[in-house]
Amino acid sequence: MVPVREVAPRAVLELLRGQPLSAAKVRFAWRASVGPAMARATSVALAADGTLHVAAAGEHWRAETARSMRVIRPRLRELLGRGAIKRVAVKGSG
């Protein structure tokens, strides 16, 4: 039996996996992977070569995002597929 707390995440994961890779899918996966605070402080774009460009609102968010990538990458891989992101480039603004 599957616990109730796991039903919704599993359903979203299965629905997301079936969708083609798009900018909206990447943004959704990013928000789901990093949480609302970091999602508000960053924006993402996936280039054709597989580079995920992350623009962070300032040095603090750039450093926090870069530090957290070892946790974020597996989450993105699960949502977007193993080969979708080949490299991550994090830049801060201002």
N, C-alpha and C positions, 0 to 999 in steps of 0.2 A: 504494500500500500504506500502511496506517495503522500507525504505530509502536505497539508493544505498550504503552508507557507512557501512550498516549492512549486505549486501548480502554476501560478501566474508567471513567474520568471521563466519556467520551462516553456510555457505557451508562447510568450513573447520571443524567446530564443528561436523556437521552431518557425514562427512566422517570419522573423527577421532573416533567418538563413535562406529562406526561399525567395527573397526579394533580390533583384539585381543590384549590384554595387552602384550607388549613386551618392551625390553630395548630401542629400537628405538622410540617407542611411548612415553615412559616416558621422554626420552631426548627431544623430540619434544614438548611435553606438558610443560616441565620445561622451555624451551627457550621461548615459547609463553607466559608463565605466568610471567616470571621475566624480560624479555627484553634482548637485546644483551649484554649490559655491564655486568650484573650479570651472564648471561649465560657463558660468557668468563671466568669469575673469579671463577666459580664453576663447579663441575661435580656431577652427580647424579646416583644412582643405587637403584632400588627397590628390597628389599629382599622378599623371599617367605612368610615371616610373615607379610608383609604389611608395613615394616619400610622403609621409604625413607631416604637413606643415602646421605647426602649432604657434599661434600668436598669442602671447600672454600680456595682460595689462600690467606692465611694470616688472621690475627686476625680482621682486618678492615672488610673484606668481610664476615667473620664468624658472626661478630656482626650485620652487616647490613642485612644479610640473616635471622638470627634469629629474628631480630626486625621486618622484613617485612613479616614473616610467616602468620600473621593474614590476610594479603591481598593476599598472594600467595596461601594459602590452598584452599580457595573457587574457585579460578581460576583452580587449578589442579583438584579439585573435579568435576568441570563442564566438563573438558576435558577427564578425566580418569574414571569418575564414582564415586559414593558416597563411595563405600567400598574399593577402590583400595589402598588408603593410610590410614593406621591406626595410624602411628606414624612418626615423623620426627626427625632425628638425624643430627645435624649440627656440623661439626668439621672444625677447621682451621688448616692450615699447616704452618710450619716454624715460 
